Amino acid sequence: MKNPIIRYLKRLLMILPIVIAVLVVAYLLMHRANPVRKPVGEAVRTLRVIKAPLVELVPSAKGYGVAEPGQIWEAVAEVKGTVLSIHPRLKSGELIDAKSVLILIDPTEYELSVARLEASIEEIRANINKLTADKENTKRLLAIEQRSIALAQKLLDRKRELAKRNAISFDEVDREEKNFLLQKQTVQQLENTLSLIPSQQKALNATLAVRHADLKLAKINLSKTIIMAPFDCRIGAVSIEVGQFLHINQSLFKIHSTAVTNIEARFQIEELRNIIGEQKREKFQSGIDADAIKQLFADVKVLIRLKNGNWSMDWEAKIDRIREVVDAQTREIRVVVAVDHPYEQAVPGEHPVLMPGMFCEVELQAPVRSKSIVLPRSALYENAVFIVDEQNRLKKRQVTVDFVQSEFIVLKSGLAGNEMVVVSDPSPAIIGMKVSSIVDDGLRKHLLDISQATGVNQ
């Protein structure tokens, strides 16, 4: 049997920790400190801000389109015949100078036609000359016969007087009268011949005119046996060869002019109105003639840009015309810009040729507008912006927007520049509340880049 004292000690050891814990808790409760009351502070909002950029703004508008040749010429056989020769570089993609002979068609048939008509013309001219000579000869013969008939008339009159006095017989008078009538008939025949000569000359002249027209047509057909390049060009697809027989109106190939490359780009009407300046905007409308377009956009620079990843290439261009209609669905205007002599601008390995089919960006750049204030669109709230003043308090400022471009707005009035403008959502915006500003330098730099501006007082 175990000792009672040992059992008592075991129980005491079990109870002792509990008692100690109770005593410690009681001590802590009796000596705990009262809670400290903190004073109520002012709420502070954290907002992103930028210093309003005052820049040298280049207003611009961007559109897109596909490069096309300024002029396309399709070669069609206007005469039939066998192909005798073709230009050695008459192949797809080759560059050929203007006036180069591209195709020579067998001219024999047309040369014979020209020779035959020239001979016919010479024959008609000879007949006209002969008729003119006959006319002069007939006139001279008529003059002689008229004098002869006058003498015959006098002789007949004398014999009639002699017959009345019975000096001669009436048979002799009759014979003389017969001679007189024969002479008169000769005169009449010569007069008839002269009267017919003008109509004969007219008929010959008409025939001569027809032969001249036929000769001119024959020479034109002969000239069509030689097909020449009408301008400096680049050859398209070719499907003919030497010895091939060509039929009239047979399509041969197409060539593209290398003098001009056109791009038709689409722009919103407001984009074009904004870049030409406030004073010219009322004069701008779709359908205006080319001269008016040149005046309105005379100071607008046009850049054609080809992009491929991080690589890009530019060409200078000019506005050629504005298409006659506005797109009914998108309300866009189609502007045709032209790049002069694109092949001459090419530098092997450095600057490529602006070739047909390239999808390009067309940028219209107006002259620099000094000290313009640009802000991101997110900064505008119903014709007002929020700014943070020098005491880090939120303020609201009414502004007037000049125009909207790309990702930013251009202000006409309301800010002087370099104000700390809120660019994050301030809702709920409490005017006068304390603001902790986070300056977004990256956004400000992006605004400078896309506006193509040089900062002033940065």
Backbone torsions as a table, in degrees:
resi	resn	phi	psi	omega
1	MET	NA	133.8	-176.9
2	LYS	-72.0	157.8	-179.5
3	ASN	-73.7	132.5	179.2
4	PRO	-61.7	-30.7	-178.2
5	ILE	-66.6	-39.1	-179.0
6	ILE	-65.8	-40.2	178.9
7	ARG	-62.9	-39.6	-179.9
8	TYR	-64.2	-41.3	-179.7
9	LEU	-65.1	-37.9	178.7
10	LYS	-62.7	-43.5	179.3
11	ARG	-65.1	-38.9	-179.5
12	LEU	-63.4	-39.6	179.3
13	LEU	-65.6	-31.6	179.3
14	MET	-74.5	-36.1	-176.4
15	ILE	-82.7	-28.8	-172.2
16	LEU	-60.4	-45.6	179.3
17	PRO	-61.1	-35.1	-179.7
18	ILE	-66.5	-42.1	-179.0
19	VAL	-64.3	-41.5	-179.2
20	ILE	-63.0	-43.3	-179.8
21	ALA	-61.6	-40.4	179.4
22	VAL	-64.2	-42.0	-179.4
23	LEU	-63.6	-40.1	-179.4
24	VAL	-64.6	-43.6	-179.7
25	VAL	-63.9	-40.6	-179.8
26	ALA	-63.8	-37.7	178.8
27	TYR	-65.2	-44.9	-178.7
28	LEU	-63.7	-38.9	179.0
29	LEU	-66.5	-35.8	-177.8
30	MET	-74.1	-29.2	-174.8
31	HIS	-111.4	15.8	-179.3
32	ARG	-72.0	150.6	-179.8
33	ALA	-84.8	148.2	177.5
34	ASN	-70.6	146.7	179.6
35	PRO	-63.5	140.5	-179.0
36	VAL	-88.3	128.8	-180.0
37	ARG	-89.8	118.4	179.2
38	LYS	-85.6	142.8	178.0
39	PRO	-69.9	146.2	179.2
40	VAL	-73.6	123.7	-178.8
41	GLY	-100.1	170.6	179.7
42	GLU	-82.5	136.0	179.4
43	ALA	-69.7	141.8	-179.6
44	VAL	-124.3	128.4	177.6
45	ARG	-98.1	139.8	176.2
46	THR	-98.7	121.3	-177.7
47	LEU	-134.1	148.0	174.9
48	ARG	-83.0	138.0	-179.6
49	VAL	-137.6	158.8	170.2
50	ILE	-134.2	154.2	172.9
51	LYS	-78.8	120.4	-175.2
52	ALA	-54.4	116.5	-176.1
53	PRO	-71.4	132.1	172.2
54	LEU	-106.3	107.5	-165.0
55	VAL	-125.9	165.3	168.6
56	GLU	-90.0	90.6	-170.3
57	LEU	-80.2	139.0	171.1
58	VAL	-112.1	97.5	177.9
59	PRO	-61.1	136.5	-177.0
60	SER	-146.6	162.1	174.1
61	ALA	-138.7	141.0	-177.0
62	LYS	-120.6	135.2	174.6
63	GLY	-136.4	175.5	-176.4
64	TYR	-136.2	148.1	179.9
65	GLY	-168.2	174.6	-177.7
66	VAL	-106.0	133.9	178.9
67	ALA	-68.0	136.0	178.8
68	GLU	-137.0	152.1	177.8
69	PRO	-63.5	143.8	177.4
70	GLY	-67.2	-25.0	-179.8
71	GLN	-148.8	132.9	177.0
72	ILE	-120.9	129.2	-179.3
73	TRP	-121.7	126.0	179.1
74	GLU	-102.2	123.6	178.5
75	ALA	-81.5	124.7	179.5
76	VAL	-128.4	136.1	178.1
77	ALA	-69.9	117.6	179.0
78	GLU	-94.5	-11.7	175.3
79	VAL	-134.0	157.2	177.6
80	LYS	-91.9	157.5	178.3
81	GLY	154.7	174.4	-178.8
82	THR	-92.1	138.5	178.6
83	VAL	-73.7	116.7	178.8
84	LEU	-85.3	-39.0	-179.0
85	SER	-157.7	158.0	175.6
86	ILE	-133.2	157.1	179.3
87	HIS	-62.5	137.7	-178.1
88	PRO	-62.0	-21.9	179.4
89	ARG	-106.0	19.0	177.4
90	LEU	-78.1	74.6	-178.9
91	LYS	-138.4	152.9	-178.0
92	SER	-57.0	127.0	177.5
93	GLY	94.1	-12.4	-178.5
94	GLU	-75.1	148.6	175.5
95	LEU	-97.6	131.4	-177.7
96	ILE	-133.4	140.2	-179.4
97	ASP	-76.4	158.4	177.2
98	ALA	-62.8	150.1	177.9
99	LYS	71.4	5.1	175.7
100	SER	-72.6	139.2	178.2
101	VAL	-77.1	117.5	-176.8
102	LEU	-93.2	-43.5	-177.7
103	ILE	-139.1	138.7	173.6
104	LEU	-119.1	117.1	178.1
105	ILE	-96.1	145.5	-178.8
106	ASP	-53.6	115.8	-174.6
107	PRO	-93.1	2.6	-170.5
108	THR	-55.4	-50.2	-178.1
109	GLU	-58.2	-39.5	-176.6
110	TYR	-79.3	-30.3	173.9
111	GLU	-66.4	-40.4	177.7
112	LEU	-64.6	-38.4	178.8
113	SER	-64.2	-40.8	177.8
114	VAL	-64.8	-43.9	-179.5
115	ALA	-63.8	-41.8	179.7
116	ARG	-63.1	-42.4	-179.9
117	LEU	-69.7	-37.9	177.3
118	GLU	-63.4	-39.7	177.3
119	ALA	-65.7	-40.7	178.8
120	SER	-63.3	-38.8	178.7
121	ILE	-65.0	-41.6	178.4
122	GLU	-63.1	-37.9	178.0
123	GLU	-64.1	-43.2	179.9
124	ILE	-65.5	-41.2	178.7
125	ARG	-62.7	-38.6	177.7
126	ALA	-63.9	-40.7	177.9
127	ASN	-64.7	-37.2	178.2
128	ILE	-66.0	-42.7	178.5
129	ASN	-64.1	-40.9	178.7
130	LYS	-63.6	-40.8	179.9
131	LEU	-65.3	-37.5	177.7
132	THR	-64.5	-41.7	178.2
133	ALA	-66.0	-41.1	177.8
134	ASP	-61.2	-36.2	180.0
135	LYS	-64.6	-45.3	179.9
136	GLU	-64.9	-42.0	178.4
137	ASN	-63.5	-40.7	-179.7
138	THR	-65.3	-37.7	178.5
139	LYS	-62.9	-42.8	180.0
140	ARG	-66.0	-42.5	178.2
141	LEU	-63.8	-37.8	179.6
142	LEU	-65.4	-39.3	178.1
143	ALA	-62.5	-41.6	178.6
144	ILE	-64.7	-44.6	-178.2
145	GLU	-66.8	-35.2	178.1
146	GLN	-65.6	-37.8	175.1
147	ARG	-67.0	-39.2	178.9
148	SER	-64.2	-40.6	-179.5
149	ILE	-67.9	-30.3	176.3
150	ALA	-65.8	-42.6	177.9
151	LEU	-65.9	-39.3	179.1
152	ALA	-65.1	-35.3	178.4
153	GLN	-64.8	-42.2	179.1
154	LYS	-65.1	-42.2	-179.9
155	LEU	-64.2	-39.6	178.8
156	LEU	-65.0	-39.7	-179.5
157	ASP	-64.4	-41.1	179.9
158	ARG	-64.5	-41.1	-179.4
159	LYS	-67.7	-32.3	176.0
160	ARG	-65.4	-38.2	178.0
161	GLU	-66.9	-41.4	178.3
162	LEU	-65.3	-36.4	179.4
163	ALA	-67.5	-34.4	177.6
164	LYS	-65.0	-31.1	179.5
165	ARG	-92.3	9.1	178.9
166	ASN	62.4	27.7	178.1
167	ALA	-80.3	-30.3	175.9
168	ILE	-134.4	166.4	-179.4
169	SER	-82.1	159.4	178.0
170	PHE	-70.0	-23.0	176.8
171	ASP	-63.9	-38.3	177.8
172	GLU	-65.8	-35.2	176.5
173	VAL	-64.5	-41.6	-179.4
174	ASP	-63.9	-39.6	179.0
175	ARG	-64.8	-38.0	178.5
176	GLU	-67.7	-38.7	178.7
177	GLU	-65.4	-36.7	177.8
178	LYS	-64.5	-41.4	176.8
179	ASN	-61.5	-39.5	179.0
180	PHE	-62.8	-42.5	-179.6
181	LEU	-66.7	-38.4	176.5
182	LEU	-62.9	-39.0	178.3
183	GLN	-65.6	-39.9	179.3
184	LYS	-65.7	-36.7	178.3
185	GLN	-64.4	-39.5	178.3
186	THR	-61.7	-43.2	178.1
187	VAL	-61.7	-42.4	-179.2
188	GLN	-63.5	-39.6	178.8
189	GLN	-64.4	-42.7	177.9
190	LEU	-64.2	-39.9	177.5
191	GLU	-64.1	-39.3	177.3
192	ASN	-64.3	-40.6	178.4
193	THR	-61.0	-43.6	178.3
194	LEU	-63.9	-38.6	-178.7
195	SER	-67.9	-27.3	-179.8
196	LEU	-83.8	-22.1	-176.6
197	ILE	-59.7	-43.2	178.8
198	PRO	-58.0	-42.6	179.5
199	SER	-67.0	-36.6	176.4
200	GLN	-65.1	-40.7	177.0
201	GLN	-63.5	-41.5	179.7
202	LYS	-62.6	-42.4	179.0
203	ALA	-64.3	-43.1	178.8
204	LEU	-64.5	-40.4	178.5
205	ASN	-64.3	-38.4	177.9
206	ALA	-65.3	-44.1	177.6
207	THR	-62.2	-38.7	178.4
208	LEU	-63.3	-40.9	178.9
209	ALA	-63.3	-40.9	178.2
210	VAL	-63.0	-43.1	179.5
211	ARG	-64.4	-38.3	176.3
212	HIS	-62.0	-42.6	178.7
213	ALA	-63.7	-43.3	177.8
214	ASP	-62.6	-38.5	179.4
215	LEU	-65.8	-41.6	178.6
216	LYS	-62.0	-42.6	178.0
217	LEU	-64.8	-40.3	179.5
218	ALA	-63.7	-39.3	178.3
219	LYS	-68.3	-37.0	176.6
220	ILE	-62.5	-45.5	178.1
221	ASN	-62.4	-37.6	177.8
222	LEU	-63.7	-40.9	179.5
223	SER	-65.8	-26.2	-179.3
224	LYS	-76.0	-7.3	174.9
225	THR	-75.1	-11.6	175.4
226	ILE	-112.5	115.7	178.8
227	ILE	-102.0	119.1	-176.4
228	MET	-115.5	155.7	176.1
229	ALA	-71.5	122.0	-177.4
230	PRO	-74.4	-18.0	179.9
231	PHE	-158.9	169.3	174.5
232	ASP	-59.8	129.9	-168.0
233	CYS	-148.2	168.9	170.7
234	ARG	-120.0	133.2	-172.5
235	ILE	-81.0	138.9	173.2
236	GLY	-92.0	-153.0	-178.9
237	ALA	-67.0	135.2	-179.2
238	VAL	-121.5	135.5	-177.8
239	SER	-136.1	41.2	176.9
240	ILE	-131.4	162.6	178.8
241	GLU	-151.2	166.2	-179.1
242	VAL	-61.9	137.5	179.9
243	GLY	91.9	-10.6	179.9
244	GLN	-73.5	139.0	177.2
245	PHE	-89.7	126.8	-177.6
246	LEU	-101.2	141.7	175.2
247	HIS	-103.4	156.8	178.7
248	ILE	-61.4	137.1	179.8
249	ASN	71.9	13.7	176.3
250	GLN	-76.9	127.9	179.3
251	SER	-73.8	133.3	-174.8
252	LEU	-107.3	-54.3	-179.5
253	PHE	-170.9	172.6	176.0
254	LYS	-122.2	148.0	175.3
255	ILE	-127.9	148.8	-179.6
256	HIS	-111.7	132.9	178.6
257	SER	-67.4	139.2	175.8
258	THR	-97.4	2.3	-177.4
259	ALA	-76.9	-36.3	-175.3
260	VAL	-143.3	140.4	170.6
261	THR	-120.1	129.9	-178.5
262	ASN	-106.2	148.6	173.1
263	ILE	-134.4	126.8	178.2
264	GLU	-101.0	109.2	-177.0
265	ALA	-111.7	154.6	-177.7
266	ARG	-106.3	136.8	178.6
267	PHE	-137.6	149.1	169.3
268	GLN	-70.6	146.3	-178.3
269	ILE	-58.0	-42.0	-177.3
270	GLU	-65.5	-32.1	178.3
271	GLU	-62.3	-43.2	-179.8
272	LEU	-70.3	-38.4	179.0
273	ARG	-63.4	-37.7	-176.5
274	ASN	-68.1	-36.2	-174.3
275	ILE	-79.5	-16.8	-177.1
276	ILE	-91.1	0.1	175.6
277	GLY	94.1	153.0	-173.4
278	GLU	-64.9	-36.4	-176.5
279	GLN	-70.5	-27.5	-177.2
280	LYS	-94.4	-9.6	-171.0
281	ARG	-62.5	-36.3	-177.9
282	GLU	-67.8	-23.9	-178.7
283	LYS	-83.3	-13.9	-175.3
284	PHE	-87.6	130.0	174.4
285	GLN	-159.0	157.8	179.8
286	SER	-67.9	147.0	177.7
287	GLY	90.8	-0.5	179.1
288	ILE	-69.9	153.8	-173.8
289	ASP	-76.0	171.0	-174.3
290	ALA	-62.9	-37.8	-179.0
291	ASP	-64.6	-41.9	179.1
292	ALA	-65.1	-38.0	178.3
293	ILE	-62.2	-43.4	-179.9
294	LYS	-62.1	-36.7	179.4
295	GLN	-70.2	-43.9	-176.7
296	LEU	-68.8	-37.0	-175.2
297	PHE	-108.4	22.4	-176.6
298	ALA	-61.0	-34.4	-177.1
299	ASP	-100.4	11.6	-179.7
300	VAL	-91.6	127.9	177.6
301	LYS	-90.4	137.5	-178.5
302	VAL	-115.7	127.6	177.6
303	LEU	-122.4	132.1	172.9
304	ILE	-100.6	128.0	-174.9
305	ARG	-126.8	128.9	175.7
306	LEU	-109.4	121.6	-176.8
307	LYS	-115.5	142.5	175.4
308	ASN	-150.0	92.8	-175.1
309	GLY	68.5	-127.5	178.1
310	ASN	-85.3	-4.1	-178.2
311	TRP	-97.0	138.0	177.6
312	SER	-147.2	157.3	-179.6
313	MET	-143.3	140.2	-176.2
314	ASP	-116.1	150.9	170.6
315	TRP	-133.8	139.7	174.1
316	GLU	-81.3	142.3	-177.2
317	ALA	-140.4	-174.5	177.1
318	LYS	-143.4	154.5	176.7
319	ILE	-77.4	122.9	-178.4
320	ASP	-93.0	-46.8	-178.3
321	ARG	-167.4	167.6	173.4
322	ILE	-115.3	132.0	-176.1
323	ARG	-62.8	161.3	-166.6
324	GLU	-77.7	-14.8	-175.9
325	VAL	-130.9	158.2	174.2
326	VAL	-100.4	137.8	-180.0
327	ASP	-59.5	125.0	-174.1
328	ALA	-67.3	-27.6	-176.3
329	GLN	-91.9	-47.6	-175.4
330	THR	-94.3	-12.2	-177.7
331	ARG	60.9	34.2	-179.9
332	GLU	-100.2	150.0	175.1
333	ILE	-100.5	138.2	179.2
334	ARG	-98.1	117.2	-178.1
335	VAL	-106.7	128.4	178.8
336	VAL	-100.0	119.5	177.5
337	VAL	-111.0	153.3	-174.3
338	ALA	-127.5	137.5	173.6
339	VAL	-109.3	117.2	-179.1
340	ASP	-80.9	136.8	175.0
341	HIS	47.8	57.9	-177.7
342	PRO	-63.9	-28.8	-178.5
343	TYR	-73.4	-28.7	178.7
344	GLU	-72.5	-20.3	-179.6
345	GLN	-84.7	-8.4	-176.2
346	ALA	-72.1	138.6	174.2
347	VAL	-127.2	113.0	-176.7
348	PRO	-53.2	128.1	178.7
349	GLY	82.0	-10.2	-177.3
350	GLU	-123.7	-51.9	-175.1
351	HIS	-129.0	111.0	-176.7
352	PRO	-75.6	172.7	175.9
353	VAL	-84.4	137.8	173.5
354	LEU	-77.0	98.4	-171.6
355	MET	-99.1	151.9	176.0
356	PRO	-56.7	139.4	179.9
357	GLY	99.3	-15.3	179.1
358	MET	-71.3	131.9	176.7
359	PHE	-88.0	117.1	-170.0
360	CYS	-124.6	158.2	170.9
361	GLU	-94.9	133.0	178.5
362	VAL	-111.9	118.4	-179.1
363	GLU	-115.3	126.4	175.5
364	LEU	-101.4	123.7	-176.9
365	GLN	-118.0	123.2	177.0
366	ALA	-86.2	167.2	177.0
367	PRO	-60.4	157.0	-177.7
368	VAL	-62.3	135.0	173.3
369	ARG	-109.2	109.7	-171.8
370	SER	-69.1	147.6	172.8
371	LYS	50.9	53.1	175.4
372	SER	-95.6	145.0	179.1
373	ILE	-102.8	123.8	179.3
374	VAL	-119.3	142.8	179.7
375	LEU	-138.9	153.5	174.1
376	PRO	-67.1	153.2	-178.6
377	ARG	-60.7	-29.5	-177.8
378	SER	-66.7	-14.8	-178.1
379	ALA	-82.0	-13.2	-173.6
380	LEU	-95.2	130.7	176.9
381	TYR	-131.2	96.2	176.7
382	GLU	52.0	60.7	177.9
383	ASN	60.6	30.9	177.3
384	ALA	-148.6	156.0	174.3
385	VAL	-129.0	157.9	175.6
386	PHE	-103.1	135.5	179.0
387	ILE	-126.1	159.7	176.3
388	VAL	-110.8	120.7	-175.5
389	ASP	-81.9	-173.2	-175.7
390	GLU	-68.1	-21.2	177.5
391	GLN	-92.5	13.5	-178.7
392	ASN	59.4	37.1	176.0
393	ARG	-107.9	146.5	-178.9
394	LEU	-80.3	130.0	177.8
395	LYS	-128.2	156.9	177.3
396	LYS	-114.8	134.1	-176.1
397	ARG	-128.8	125.1	175.6
398	GLN	-74.8	135.6	-178.9
399	VAL	-132.8	160.9	174.5
400	THR	-116.2	125.0	-178.1
401	VAL	-88.1	128.1	175.4
402	ASP	-76.5	-56.2	175.4
403	PHE	-161.9	165.9	179.5
404	VAL	-108.4	134.8	-179.8
405	GLN	-140.5	127.3	174.2
406	SER	53.4	-118.9	-176.1
407	GLU	-97.5	3.3	-174.0
408	PHE	-135.0	168.3	176.0
409	ILE	-114.7	151.3	177.4
410	VAL	-112.9	125.2	-176.8
411	LEU	-90.6	142.2	174.8
412	LYS	-93.0	-36.6	-179.6
413	SER	-157.8	165.7	176.9
414	GLY	118.1	-32.9	178.2
415	LEU	-127.8	150.3	179.0
416	ALA	-100.1	-12.8	-178.1
417	GLY	109.3	143.6	177.5
418	ASN	73.6	5.3	170.8
419	GLU	-67.3	150.4	178.2
420	MET	-84.1	102.9	-174.1
421	VAL	-99.1	134.7	179.6
422	VAL	-75.9	129.1	-179.0
423	VAL	-117.3	-0.8	173.8
424	SER	-107.0	166.6	-176.4
425	ASP	-69.4	116.8	-177.4
426	PRO	-90.5	3.5	-175.3
427	SER	-63.4	136.4	-8.8
428	PRO	-75.9	129.1	-177.3
429	ALA	-87.1	111.8	178.2
430	ILE	-107.1	112.5	-177.5
431	ILE	-62.1	129.6	179.7
432	GLY	95.1	-7.3	-178.2
433	MET	-69.9	156.6	-179.7
434	LYS	-74.1	138.0	-177.0
435	VAL	-127.4	135.9	169.8
436	SER	-101.5	111.4	-171.0
437	SER	-88.9	134.7	170.4
438	ILE	-114.1	110.7	-176.4
439	VAL	-76.1	122.4	-178.9
440	ASP	-97.0	85.0	-179.4
441	ASP	-67.9	-30.0	178.8
442	GLY	-63.8	-42.0	178.8
443	LEU	-66.7	-39.4	179.2
444	ARG	-64.2	-42.0	178.2
445	LYS	-64.3	-38.2	178.3
446	HIS	-63.5	-39.3	177.1
447	LEU	-61.5	-42.4	178.8
448	LEU	-63.4	-39.1	-177.6
449	ASP	-68.2	-47.3	-174.3
450	ILE	-76.7	-20.0	175.1
451	SER	-88.3	-2.1	-179.2
452	GLN	52.4	44.4	-174.4
453	ALA	-112.3	158.4	172.0
454	THR	-108.5	118.9	-174.3
455	GLY	-62.8	146.8	175.3
456	VAL	-120.5	130.6	-177.8
457	ASN	57.7	48.3	-178.1
458	GLN	-77.4	NA	NA
